[in-house]
């Protein structure tokens, strides 16, 4: 075997899990290869997920501000015209720049990049079926599976990426639909629904559960739904979609109450199916090393080790939150274990963010989880209506909530809905990583006037000495 095809680590998948694993391996002096079949690095997140969706969320937010907010603060401009082609081009330009940046990081860290499909071909072997038709076999002391996830299909609904789309199709619609039905009230559906609602679509969200955003603190989720309803998004909760038929007049959906009952029909120009994601683990040659997936397609691991010696798995293919930043944490810990160091991830400290307006962010336990576990806790809350920066910026919707142990004051969870809270949740992550108390934040000086003062005031509220409300 030629030495140039012999590696310490071969990583299959070039998303946030894979490319961060490659960077860390390079930093630690391991001879590393990364295999990616998309033709560009960055995975779902950079190419058809986090990044393009944020580009459209930002652009659509500015468009809506121009149409609704400018006049009220004394900026008079003609009614803006939407140039969707240019908006999509700007989105793609940003994505291209980011993927090229990841490619540069591979070179910087001496990682060899193979463009093609990676398949495990027995112990210590990965076959690369190149996008150019070539085939190469790499040998590796360690193989890291980082192939990510794909949208979960909905039985009875065929996705054609024209009238019925998944998240990938919803990022590249050629025109603003008059009506859009989003199936699934999770983060992806609500973010993309927000984009098209701002650009002019009438949006209806159909959700099987009787609430939106499962996993979010219930009090926050209820306030969030009301905020979205106020913006014009309609919700049909406790409802399932049983079929979708595409015809000359858009898509005809058949709906039923989740608990059973009479059918109803709903028509839309475009239907977005956003009921979650599933691990991408088929066709990887796992059987050649005796690795099986569970019923949902996840690869069972213990500290990222699979059942096969020298085969590891990280990110969306293993259990835990399907988030880019979780995959990055997995990547670093896994590679450090391979290098003989101590690698660890605290999954209780993985934050979640919904990048709508208002944003929602949280880390740690919800009130429901604490109640179910019988934990005695105290709550501190502070509304953005009482935050001076939020007030002068006309963005007062939402609040910050601290949950702290009733006896020790250790912070167990922090939940926020409001302006730019995705940027503020990091403070709570650091606090909780150090086992901090609510008093630690309450007695730390925050700059005035900033939205972050709402975090401090909520922390003060745990001991009932909130000062600004």
Secondary structure, 3 states (H helix, E strand, C coil): CCHHHEEEEEEECCCHHHHHHHHHHHHCCCCEEEEECCCCCCHHHHHHCHHHHHHHHHHHHHHHHHHHHHHHHCCCCCCCCCCHHHHHHHHHHHHHHHHHHHHHHHHHCCEEEEEEEEEECCCCEEEEEECCCCEEEEEEEEEEECCCEEECCCCCCCCCCCCEECHHHHCCCCCCCCEEEEECCCHHHHHHHHHHHHCCCEEEEECCCCCCCCCCCHHHHHHHHHHHHHHCCEEECCEEEEEEEEECCEEEEEEEECCCCCEEEEEECEEEECCCEEECCCCCCHHHHCCCECCCCCECCECCECCCCCEEECHHHCCCCCCHHHHHHHHHHHHHHHCCCCCCCCHHHCCEEECCCCEEEEEECCHHHHHHCCCCEEEEEEEHHHCHHHHHCCCCCCEEEEEEECCCCEEEEEEEEECCHHHHHHHHHHHHHCCCEHHHHHCCCCCCCCCCHHHHHHHHHCCCCCCCC
